[in-house]
Amino acid sequence: MLRRILPDPAELALDELYAGLTLDHPRAGRPTHVAVSMVSSADGAVAVEGLSGGLGGAADLRALSRLRAANDVSLVGAGTVRDEGYVPLTGSAERRADRAARGLRPVPRLAIVTASGALEPDLAVFSDPAEPPLVLTARSADTRHLAAIEDRAEIHVVAEAELDAEVIVTTLAELSLPRVLCEGGPRLNQVMLAGGHLDELFLTLAPTLVGGPVARIIAGAQEAATDLELVSVFEHEGDLLLRYRRR
Ligand SMILES: NC(=O)c1ccc[n+]([C@@H]2O[C@H](COP(=O)([O-])OP(=O)(O)OC[C@H]3O[C@@H](n4cnc5c(N)ncnc54)[C@H](OP(=O)(O)O)[C@@H]3O)[C@@H](O)[C@H]2O)c1
């Protein structure tokens, strides 16, 4: 059973979690609307033994599916693609139909951010020729790496080295992909927060402790304190699903 705690407390079926969710269109003067989606342990860790999969339960998976039903593009750092074994975001027939009915492309684009270009061509993420991911990269990337994936990805060289948030969102907006779901990891999240382009946060807090040196959901050298407004809270099997919006 899913409990909605805020707003309007109610007991619901899990399938009702974020049913019909839409992601906001960018506000006037902003190129994109960026929602970040992350799962963390109660002590703030983003992974167990290097993977986030051990943290979230059924509700976290449902939330991610609902978010991917509503976005134009999933944005992800190369570290997460390498660590988590990303696959193309084809989704179920039901999700593709649902997206099409909302006027969205049946499958969201996937955009991978990398400064090194070090993405092996045999990664699963490149396995669907019909859905080549976007690779947003820089002149610092090794040209041999980029040559190895050029027939499997749509490569955009848009910076000298590390991409800042402004160049990421501008590039996505120019590609007509304004509703962005940022799926991490922590270092990419830091760039989006520090650049003022983290508009919303969907955070699943799992009832577990991890300890150790594992990263928090946003990790970088500089603090970038930002106030959030709590929009909704759900509970399912001890998982808390929190939706925040930047004030
Ligand atoms: N709990 C969760 O919801 C969740 C979600 C995602 C990831 N994770 C976990 O987070 C860990 C990975 O963390 P991470 O911080 O290394 O992830 P990350 O941000 O995905 O990866 C960092 C790498 O991504 C590229 N990158 C990120 N931002 C960039 C930018 N602005 N410009 C250029 N390149 C950029 C760089 O790749 P290059 O080295 O190729 O230049 C960088 O080394 C894994 O353990 C994963 O399981 C957890």
The ligand as a Tripos MOL2 file, in Angstrom:
@<TRIPOS>MOLECULE
LIG
   48    52     1     0     0
SMALL
NO_CHARGES

@<TRIPOS>ATOM
      1 N1         21.5440    6.8530   -5.8820 N.am      1 LIG1
      2 C1         21.2960    7.3210   -7.0680 C.2       1 LIG1
      3 O1         20.1650    7.7110   -7.3740 O.2       1 LIG1
      4 C2         22.4190    7.3920   -8.0730 C.ar      1 LIG1
      5 C3         22.2090    7.9640   -9.3210 C.ar      1 LIG1
      6 C4         23.2890    8.0440  -10.2070 C.ar      1 LIG1
      7 C5         24.5280    7.5430   -9.8260 C.ar      1 LIG1
      8 N2         24.6790    6.9900   -8.6130 N.ar      1 LIG1
      9 C6         25.9840    6.4570   -8.1710 C.3       1 LIG1
     10 O2         26.9330    7.4950   -8.2410 O.3       1 LIG1
     11 C7         28.2110    6.9290   -8.4720 C.3       1 LIG1
     12 C8         28.8960    7.6860   -9.5860 C.3       1 LIG1
     13 O3         29.1200    8.9960   -9.1330 O.3       1 LIG1
     14 P1         29.7980   10.1230  -10.0160 P.3       1 LIG1
     15 O4         29.6740   11.4010   -9.2690 O.co2     1 LIG1
     16 O5         31.1110    9.6550  -10.4950 O.co2     1 LIG1
     17 O6         28.7970   10.1350  -11.2250 O.3       1 LIG1
     18 P2         28.6650   11.0240  -12.5370 P.3       1 LIG1
     19 O7         28.4340   12.4630  -12.2360 O.co2     1 LIG1
     20 O8         27.6580   10.2930  -13.3390 O.co2     1 LIG1
     21 O9         30.0520   10.8050  -13.2450 O.3       1 LIG1
     22 C9         31.1240   11.6500  -13.1870 C.3       1 LIG1
     23 C10        31.7240   11.5880  -14.5650 C.3       1 LIG1
     24 O10        30.7370   12.0470  -15.4850 O.3       1 LIG1
     25 C11        31.2900   12.9820  -16.3750 C.3       1 LIG1
     26 N3         30.7890   14.2900  -16.0230 N.ar      1 LIG1
     27 C12        29.9060   14.6130  -15.0330 C.ar      1 LIG1
     28 N4         29.6510   15.9270  -15.0620 N.ar      1 LIG1
     29 C13        30.3790   16.4210  -16.0770 C.ar      1 LIG1
     30 C14        30.5320   17.7130  -16.6120 C.ar      1 LIG1
     31 N5         29.8860   18.7550  -16.0770 N.pl3     1 LIG1
     32 N6         31.3560   17.8990  -17.6730 N.ar      1 LIG1
     33 C15        32.0130   16.8600  -18.2150 C.ar      1 LIG1
     34 N7         31.9010   15.5890  -17.7520 N.ar      1 LIG1
     35 C16        31.0960   15.3870  -16.6910 C.ar      1 LIG1
     36 C17        32.7850   12.8580  -16.2090 C.3       1 LIG1
     37 O11        33.1040   11.7610  -17.0590 O.3       1 LIG1
     38 P3         34.5020   11.5370  -17.7890 P.3       1 LIG1
     39 O12        35.3520   10.9430  -16.7130 O.co2     1 LIG1
     40 O13        34.1840   10.5790  -18.8700 O.co2     1 LIG1
     41 O14        34.9880   12.8560  -18.2560 O.co2     1 LIG1
     42 C18        32.9260   12.4840  -14.7400 C.3       1 LIG1
     43 O15        34.1320   11.8120  -14.4630 O.3       1 LIG1
     44 C19        28.0020    5.4620   -8.7750 C.3       1 LIG1
     45 O16        28.2920    4.7150   -7.6300 O.3       1 LIG1
     46 C20        26.5180    5.3840   -9.0720 C.3       1 LIG1
     47 O17        26.0020    4.1350   -8.7100 O.3       1 LIG1
     48 C21        23.6620    6.8960   -7.7150 C.ar      1 LIG1
@<TRIPOS>BOND
     1     1     2 1
     2     2     3 2
     3     2     4 1
     4     4     5 ar
     5     4    48 ar
     6     5     6 ar
     7     6     7 ar
     8     7     8 ar
     9     8     9 1
    10     8    48 ar
    11     9    10 1
    12     9    46 1
    13    10    11 1
    14    11    12 1
    15    11    44 1
    16    12    13 1
    17    13    14 1
    18    14    15 2
    19    14    16 1
    20    14    17 1
    21    17    18 1
    22    18    19 2
    23    18    20 1
    24    18    21 1
    25    21    22 1
    26    22    23 1
    27    23    24 1
    28    23    42 1
    29    24    25 1
    30    25    26 1
    31    25    36 1
    32    26    27 ar
    33    26    35 ar
    34    27    28 ar
    35    28    29 ar
    36    29    30 ar
    37    29    35 ar
    38    30    31 1
    39    30    32 ar
    40    32    33 ar
    41    33    34 ar
    42    34    35 ar
    43    36    37 1
    44    36    42 1
    45    37    38 1
    46    38    39 2
    47    38    40 1
    48    38    41 1
    49    42    43 1
    50    44    45 1
    51    44    46 1
    52    46    47 1
@<TRIPOS>SUBSTRUCTURE
     1 LIG1         1 GROUP 0 **** ****
